[in-house]
Amino acid sequence: MLLRLESLMPHAEKINPRISRREVGWHLEHSLKIICSIGKALVNSKPEDYSSKFNIAKYYVFGARAYLEAGVAHQNHSTINKR
């Protein structure tokens, strides 16, 4: 994944308005912020605090997320690049 992101660096200034209003570099930075925040969450998490419980309602709610159209979901404010 990181090698793929690195290979896109030469295209950092390009913009395709049909896909996004932001340049490729913005998306690369956003992806790296997400990767870093996931890493921090993993380091700070305690596996003993979590237990697996099957919940049919949760299964349907989270299963329905797979059908969301592109552009419908919102991102966490801590990962937004405010350029």
N, CA, C and O atoms as CSV, one atom per row, in Angstrom:
chain,resi,resn,atom,element,x,y,z
A,1,MET,N,N,0.819,-1.188,0.000
A,1,MET,CA,C,0.000,0.000,0.000
A,1,MET,C,C,0.869,1.260,0.000
A,1,MET,O,O,0.630,2.184,-0.778
A,2,LEU,N,N,1.868,1.292,0.868
A,2,LEU,CA,C,2.731,2.470,0.928
A,2,LEU,C,C,3.531,2.653,-0.360
A,2,LEU,O,O,3.776,3.781,-0.787
A,3,LEU,N,N,3.932,1.556,-0.968
A,3,LEU,CA,C,4.655,1.653,-2.241
A,3,LEU,C,C,3.745,2.212,-3.331
A,3,LEU,O,O,4.187,2.982,-4.183
A,4,ARG,N,N,2.484,1.823,-3.300
A,4,ARG,CA,C,1.516,2.348,-4.280
A,4,ARG,C,C,1.327,3.854,-4.064
A,4,ARG,O,O,1.308,4.616,-5.030
A,5,LEU,N,N,1.189,4.284,-2.819
A,5,LEU,CA,C,1.050,5.715,-2.528
A,5,LEU,C,C,2.297,6.469,-2.984
A,5,LEU,O,O,2.198,7.551,-3.563
A,6,GLU,N,N,3.463,5.896,-2.720
A,6,GLU,CA,C,4.713,6.536,-3.129
A,6,GLU,C,C,4.801,6.675,-4.651
A,6,GLU,O,O,5.314,7.673,-5.157
A,7,SER,N,N,4.306,5.684,-5.368
A,7,SER,CA,C,4.372,5.737,-6.834
A,7,SER,C,C,3.486,6.837,-7.413
A,7,SER,O,O,3.674,7.250,-8.557
A,8,LEU,N,N,2.528,7.310,-6.629
A,8,LEU,CA,C,1.636,8.370,-7.098
A,8,LEU,C,C,2.159,9.776,-6.812
A,8,LEU,O,O,1.569,10.756,-7.268
A,9,MET,N,N,3.251,9.887,-6.069
A,9,MET,CA,C,3.803,11.190,-5.701
A,9,MET,C,C,4.108,12.097,-6.904
A,9,MET,O,O,3.875,13.302,-6.811
A,10,PRO,N,N,4.619,11.571,-8.028
A,10,PRO,CA,C,4.873,12.458,-9.169
A,10,PRO,C,C,3.600,13.123,-9.714
A,10,PRO,O,O,3.681,14.111,-10.444
A,11,HIS,N,N,2.439,12.588,-9.363
A,11,HIS,CA,C,1.166,13.129,-9.843
A,11,HIS,C,C,0.484,14.004,-8.795
A,11,HIS,O,O,-0.704,14.299,-8.920
A,12,ALA,N,N,1.210,14.419,-7.774
A,12,ALA,CA,C,0.626,15.114,-6.625
A,12,ALA,C,C,-0.121,16.390,-7.002
A,12,ALA,O,O,-1.093,16.744,-6.334
A,13,GLU,N,N,0.297,17.079,-8.036
A,13,GLU,CA,C,-0.326,18.355,-8.400
A,13,GLU,C,C,-1.512,18.209,-9.357
A,13,GLU,O,O,-2.193,19.191,-9.653
A,14,LYS,N,N,-1.759,17.003,-9.837
A,14,LYS,CA,C,-2.827,16.794,-10.818
A,14,LYS,C,C,-4.202,16.801,-10.140
A,14,LYS,O,O,-4.351,16.400,-8.985
A,15,ILE,N,N,-5.186,17.266,-10.889
A,15,ILE,CA,C,-6.577,17.299,-10.411
A,15,ILE,C,C,-7.469,16.751,-11.520
A,15,ILE,O,O,-7.294,17.092,-12.690
A,16,ASN,N,N,-8.415,15.910,-11.152
A,16,ASN,CA,C,-9.447,15.442,-12.076
A,16,ASN,C,C,-10.781,15.866,-11.479
A,16,ASN,O,O,-11.296,15.180,-10.596
A,17,PRO,N,N,-11.364,16.989,-11.937
A,17,PRO,CA,C,-12.585,17.516,-11.316
A,17,PRO,C,C,-13.790,16.580,-11.404
A,17,PRO,O,O,-14.751,16.744,-10.652
A,18,ARG,N,N,-13.753,15.608,-12.305
A,18,ARG,CA,C,-14.864,14.639,-12.364
A,18,ARG,C,C,-14.826,13.705,-11.162
A,18,ARG,O,O,-15.851,13.137,-10.786
A,19,ILE,N,N,-13.651,13.543,-10.554
A,19,ILE,CA,C,-13.494,12.638,-9.411
A,19,ILE,C,C,-13.479,13.411,-8.105
A,19,ILE,O,O,-14.147,13.017,-7.149
A,20,SER,N,N,-12.728,14.506,-8.046
A,20,SER,CA,C,-12.594,15.266,-6.806
A,20,SER,C,C,-12.164,16.697,-7.106
A,20,SER,O,O,-11.560,16.978,-8.142
A,21,ARG,N,N,-12.486,17.589,-6.183
A,21,ARG,CA,C,-12.038,18.974,-6.303
A,21,ARG,C,C,-10.614,19.141,-5.792
A,21,ARG,O,O,-10.010,20.198,-5.980
A,22,ARG,N,N,-10.082,18.136,-5.163
A,22,ARG,CA,C,-8.731,18.190,-4.577
A,22,ARG,C,C,-7.713,17.521,-5.482
A,22,ARG,O,O,-8.041,16.639,-6.276
A,23,GLU,N,N,-6.470,17.961,-5.344
A,23,GLU,CA,C,-5.399,17.365,-6.133
A,23,GLU,C,C,-5.001,16.007,-5.540
A,23,GLU,O,O,-5.352,15.680,-4.406
A,24,VAL,N,N,-4.269,15.239,-6.322
A,24,VAL,CA,C,-3.838,13.900,-5.910
A,24,VAL,C,C,-3.038,13.969,-4.612
A,24,VAL,O,O,-3.189,13.104,-3.750
A,25,GLY,N,N,-2.198,14.978,-4.462
A,25,GLY,CA,C,-1.385,15.120,-3.248
A,25,GLY,C,C,-2.226,15.212,-1.987
A,25,GLY,O,O,-1.847,14.676,-0.946
A,26,TRP,N,N,-3.367,15.888,-2.073
A,26,TRP,CA,C,-4.262,15.990,-0.917
A,26,TRP,C,C,-4.752,14.595,-0.516
A,26,TRP,O,O,-4.784,14.257,0.667
A,27,HIS,N,N,-5.133,13.795,-1.509
A,27,HIS,CA,C,-5.620,12.444,-1.236
A,27,HIS,C,C,-4.507,11.553,-0.681
A,27,HIS,O,O,-4.754,10.710,0.181
A,28,LEU,N,N,-3.287,11.741,-1.176
A,28,LEU,CA,C,-2.157,10.976,-0.647
A,28,LEU,C,C,-1.931,11.319,0.823
A,28,LEU,O,O,-1.750,10.428,1.653
A,29,GLU,N,N,-1.944,12.610,1.140
A,29,GLU,CA,C,-1.747,13.035,2.529
A,29,GLU,C,C,-2.869,12.517,3.423
A,29,GLU,O,O,-2.623,12.073,4.544
A,30,HIS,N,N,-4.087,12.578,2.925
A,30,HIS,CA,C,-5.231,12.076,3.692
A,30,HIS,C,C,-5.078,10.577,3.965
A,30,HIS,O,O,-5.326,10.120,5.081
A,31,SER,N,N,-4.674,9.822,2.955
A,31,SER,CA,C,-4.478,8.375,3.125
A,31,SER,C,C,-3.408,8.087,4.170
A,31,SER,O,O,-3.566,7.181,4.988
A,32,LEU,N,N,-2.323,8.853,4.147
A,32,LEU,CA,C,-1.259,8.650,5.127
A,32,LEU,C,C,-1.725,9.003,6.541
A,32,LEU,O,O,-1.340,8.340,7.504
A,33,LYS,N,N,-2.550,10.042,6.667
A,33,LYS,CA,C,-3.098,10.378,7.984
A,33,LYS,C,C,-3.970,9.246,8.517
A,33,LYS,O,O,-3.920,8.922,9.703
A,34,ILE,N,N,-4.762,8.653,7.645
A,34,ILE,CA,C,-5.620,7.528,8.042
A,34,ILE,C,C,-4.759,6.350,8.489
A,34,ILE,O,O,-5.018,5.748,9.531
A,35,ILE,N,N,-3.735,6.020,7.699
A,35,ILE,CA,C,-2.850,4.903,8.043
A,35,ILE,C,C,-2.187,5.147,9.397
A,35,ILE,O,O,-2.106,4.234,10.219
A,36,CYS,N,N,-1.713,6.367,9.637
A,36,CYS,CA,C,-1.069,6.698,10.914
A,36,CYS,C,C,-2.051,6.616,12.071
A,36,CYS,O,O,-1.708,6.105,13.137
A,37,SER,N,N,-3.277,7.116,11.876
A,37,SER,CA,C,-4.260,7.075,12.967
A,37,SER,C,C,-4.670,5.635,13.296
A,37,SER,O,O,-4.929,5.317,14.456
A,38,ILE,N,N,-4.727,4.776,12.293
A,38,ILE,CA,C,-5.034,3.361,12.545
A,38,ILE,C,C,-3.888,2.723,13.328
A,38,ILE,O,O,-4.120,1.953,14.261
A,39,GLY,N,N,-2.655,3.045,12.946
A,39,GLY,CA,C,-1.493,2.512,13.672
A,39,GLY,C,C,-1.485,2.942,15.126
A,39,GLY,O,O,-1.225,2.128,16.013
A,40,LYS,N,N,-1.771,4.226,15.384
A,40,LYS,CA,C,-1.827,4.718,16.768
A,40,LYS,C,C,-2.932,4.030,17.549
A,40,LYS,O,O,-2.746,3.671,18.712
A,41,ALA,N,N,-4.090,3.844,16.908
A,41,ALA,CA,C,-5.201,3.179,17.583
A,41,ALA,C,C,-4.835,1.740,17.943
A,41,ALA,O,O,-5.196,1.261,19.018
A,42,LEU,N,N,-4.126,1.052,17.057
A,42,LEU,CA,C,-3.711,-0.324,17.337
A,42,LEU,C,C,-2.723,-0.386,18.494
A,42,LEU,O,O,-2.810,-1.269,19.347
A,43,VAL,N,N,-1.785,0.556,18.519
A,43,VAL,CA,C,-0.789,0.580,19.595
A,43,VAL,C,C,-1.460,0.861,20.937
A,43,VAL,O,O,-1.102,0.261,21.950
A,44,ASN,N,N,-2.433,1.772,20.942
A,44,ASN,CA,C,-3.084,2.178,22.190
A,44,ASN,C,C,-4.231,1.278,22.623
A,44,ASN,O,O,-4.739,1.426,23.734
A,45,SER,N,N,-4.648,0.353,21.774
A,45,SER,CA,C,-5.782,-0.500,22.123
A,45,SER,C,C,-5.365,-1.636,23.054
A,45,SER,O,O,-4.213,-2.069,23.065
A,46,LYS,N,N,-6.320,-2.094,23.817
A,46,LYS,CA,C,-6.103,-3.222,24.717
A,46,LYS,C,C,-7.066,-4.330,24.305
A,46,LYS,O,O,-8.273,-4.196,24.503
A,47,PRO,N,N,-6.557,-5.416,23.738
A,47,PRO,CA,C,-7.428,-6.493,23.264
A,47,PRO,C,C,-8.342,-7.049,24.354
A,47,PRO,O,O,-9.446,-7.507,24.060
A,48,GLU,N,N,-7.896,-7.013,25.597
A,48,GLU,CA,C,-8.729,-7.560,26.677
A,48,GLU,C,C,-9.972,-6.704,26.943
A,48,GLU,O,O,-10.896,-7.162,27.614
A,49,ASP,N,N,-10.010,-5.472,26.431
A,49,ASP,CA,C,-11.182,-4.611,26.607
A,49,ASP,C,C,-12.307,-4.936,25.634
A,49,ASP,O,O,-13.410,-4.405,25.763
A,50,TYR,N,N,-12.043,-5.792,24.673
A,50,TYR,CA,C,-13.023,-6.096,23.639
A,50,TYR,C,C,-13.419,-7.565,23.694
A,50,TYR,O,O,-12.585,-8.451,23.876
A,51,SER,N,N,-14.700,-7.791,23.533
A,51,SER,CA,C,-15.177,-9.169,23.455
A,51,SER,C,C,-16.097,-9.273,22.246
A,51,SER,O,O,-16.819,-8.333,21.912
A,52,SER,N,N,-16.058,-10.407,21.614
A,52,SER,CA,C,-16.870,-10.623,20.427
A,52,SER,C,C,-18.275,-11.056,20.829
A,52,SER,O,O,-18.460,-12.090,21.472
A,53,LYS,N,N,-19.259,-10.253,20.442
A,53,LYS,CA,C,-20.665,-10.591,20.688
A,53,LYS,C,C,-21.417,-10.397,19.389
A,53,LYS,O,O,-21.332,-9.337,18.770
A,54,PHE,N,N,-22.148,-11.406,18.975
A,54,PHE,CA,C,-22.926,-11.294,17.746
A,54,PHE,C,C,-24.204,-10.516,18.041
A,54,PHE,O,O,-24.925,-10.817,18.993
A,55,ASN,N,N,-24.470,-9.511,17.210
A,55,ASN,CA,C,-25.666,-8.698,17.348
A,55,ASN,C,C,-26.293,-8.588,15.962
A,55,ASN,O,O,-25.703,-7.991,15.062
A,56,ILE,N,N,-27.480,-9.157,15.784
A,56,ILE,CA,C,-28.106,-9.197,14.461
A,56,ILE,C,C,-28.389,-7.797,13.924
A,56,ILE,O,O,-28.239,-7.561,12.725
A,57,ALA,N,N,-28.794,-6.862,14.785
A,57,ALA,CA,C,-29.065,-5.490,14.330
A,57,ALA,C,C,-27.782,-4.832,13.815
A,57,ALA,O,O,-27.788,-4.178,12.772
A,58,LYS,N,N,-26.695,-5.010,14.548
A,58,LYS,CA,C,-25.418,-4.441,14.129
A,58,LYS,C,C,-24.965,-5.057,12.804
A,58,LYS,O,O,-24.403,-4.375,11.947
A,59,TYR,N,N,-25.219,-6.354,12.653
A,59,TYR,CA,C,-24.857,-7.049,11.425
A,59,TYR,C,C,-25.553,-6.405,10.224
A,59,TYR,O,O,-24.918,-6.177,9.195
A,60,TYR,N,N,-26.839,-6.112,10.342
A,60,TYR,CA,C,-27.570,-5.501,9.240
A,60,TYR,C,C,-27.157,-4.054,9.000
A,60,TYR,O,O,-27.033,-3.634,7.850
A,61,VAL,N,N,-26.943,-3.292,10.056
A,61,VAL,CA,C,-26.547,-1.892,9.902
A,61,VAL,C,C,-25.188,-1.793,9.232
A,61,VAL,O,O,-25.035,-1.048,8.264
A,62,PHE,N,N,-24.196,-2.527,9.725
A,62,PHE,CA,C,-22.866,-2.452,9.147
A,62,PHE,C,C,-22.796,-3.150,7.795
A,62,PHE,O,O,-21.975,-2.788,6.952
A,63,GLY,N,N,-23.640,-4.134,7.585
A,63,GLY,CA,C,-23.703,-4.788,6.282
A,63,GLY,C,C,-24.236,-3.847,5.215
A,63,GLY,O,O,-23.814,-3.907,4.060
A,64,ALA,N,N,-25.164,-2.978,5.601
A,64,ALA,CA,C,-25.756,-2.024,4.663
A,64,ALA,C,C,-24.747,-0.963,4.240
A,64,ALA,O,O,-24.906,-0.352,3.183
A,65,ARG,N,N,-23.724,-0.735,5.038
A,65,ARG,CA,C,-22.713,0.273,4.689
A,65,ARG,C,C,-22.007,-0.065,3.388
A,65,ARG,O,O,-21.530,0.830,2.690
A,66,ALA,N,N,-21.936,-1.331,3.059
A,66,ALA,CA,C,-21.263,-1.738,1.828
A,66,ALA,C,C,-21.995,-1.226,0.595
A,66,ALA,O,O,-21.415,-1.161,-0.489
A,67,TYR,N,N,-23.259,-0.864,0.752
A,67,TYR,CA,C,-24.047,-0.422,-0.383
A,67,TYR,C,C,-24.118,1.098,-0.512
A,67,TYR,O,O,-24.818,1.606,-1.388
A,68,LEU,N,N,-23.407,1.829,0.342
A,68,LEU,CA,C,-23.402,3.286,0.233
A,68,LEU,C,C,-22.722,3.706,-1.073
A,68,LEU,O,O,-21.716,3.126,-1.481
A,69,GLU,N,N,-23.282,4.700,-1.701
A,69,GLU,CA,C,-22.680,5.192,-2.935
A,69,GLU,C,C,-21.430,6.015,-2.616
A,69,GLU,O,O,-21.288,6.539,-1.511
A,70,ALA,N,N,-20.548,6.120,-3.570
A,70,ALA,CA,C,-19.338,6.929,-3.399
A,70,ALA,C,C,-19.732,8.378,-3.155
A,70,ALA,O,O,-20.618,8.914,-3.822
A,71,GLY,N,N,-19.071,9.000,-2.202
A,71,GLY,CA,C,-19.340,10.394,-1.892
A,71,GLY,C,C,-20.400,10.604,-0.836
A,71,GLY,O,O,-20.659,11.745,-0.453
A,72,VAL,N,N,-21.021,9.545,-0.352
A,72,VAL,CA,C,-22.078,9.666,0.645
A,72,VAL,C,C,-21.499,9.665,2.053
A,72,VAL,O,O,-21.990,10.377,2.929
A,73,ALA,N,N,-20.472,8.882,2.271
A,73,ALA,CA,C,-19.883,8.754,3.608
A,73,ALA,C,C,-19.094,10.014,3.960
A,73,ALA,O,O,-18.625,10.728,3.073
A,74,HIS,N,N,-18.951,10.281,5.247
A,74,HIS,CA,C,-18.207,11.439,5.723
A,74,HIS,C,C,-16.986,10.978,6.503
A,74,HIS,O,O,-16.995,9.909,7.114
A,75,GLN,N,N,-15.946,11.783,6.479
A,75,GLN,CA,C,-14.705,11.407,7.150
A,75,GLN,C,C,-14.605,12.041,8.530
A,75,GLN,O,O,-15.257,13.042,8.825
A,76,ASN,N,N,-13.793,11.448,9.345
A,76,ASN,CA,C,-13.529,11.942,10.683
A,76,ASN,C,C,-12.810,13.286,10.596
A,76,ASN,O,O,-11.897,13.438,9.784
A,77,HIS,N,N,-13.201,14.263,11.413
A,77,HIS,CA,C,-12.606,15.596,11.348
A,77,HIS,C,C,-11.110,15.606,11.650
A,77,HIS,O,O,-10.401,16.497,11.182
A,78,SER,N,N,-10.618,14.648,12.411
A,78,SER,CA,C,-9.185,14.630,12.741
A,78,SER,C,C,-8.322,14.249,11.545
A,78,SER,O,O,-7.105,14.435,11.581
A,79,THR,N,N,-8.928,13.721,10.491
A,79,THR,CA,C,-8.147,13.304,9.317
A,79,THR,C,C,-8.323,14.246,8.132
A,79,THR,O,O,-7.808,13.969,7.049
A,80,ILE,N,N,-9.030,15.336,8.312
A,80,ILE,CA,C,-9.248,16.275,7.212
A,80,ILE,C,C,-8.032,17.182,7.057
A,80,ILE,O,O,-7.566,17.790,8.020
A,81,ASN,N,N,-7.536,17.261,5.848
A,81,ASN,CA,C,-6.403,18.120,5.529
A,81,ASN,C,C,-6.964,19.508,5.226
A,81,ASN,O,O,-7.696,19.674,4.250
A,82,LYS,N,N,-6.636,20.495,6.037
A,82,LYS,CA,C,-7.217,21.829,5.899
A,82,LYS,C,C,-6.307,22.760,5.098
A,82,LYS,O,O,-5.918,23.821,5.587
A,83,ARG,N,N,-5.969,22.364,3.870
A,83,ARG,CA,C,-5.147,23.200,3.005
A,83,ARG,C,C,-5.968,24.247,2.360
A,83,ARG,O,O,-5.447,25.053,1.590
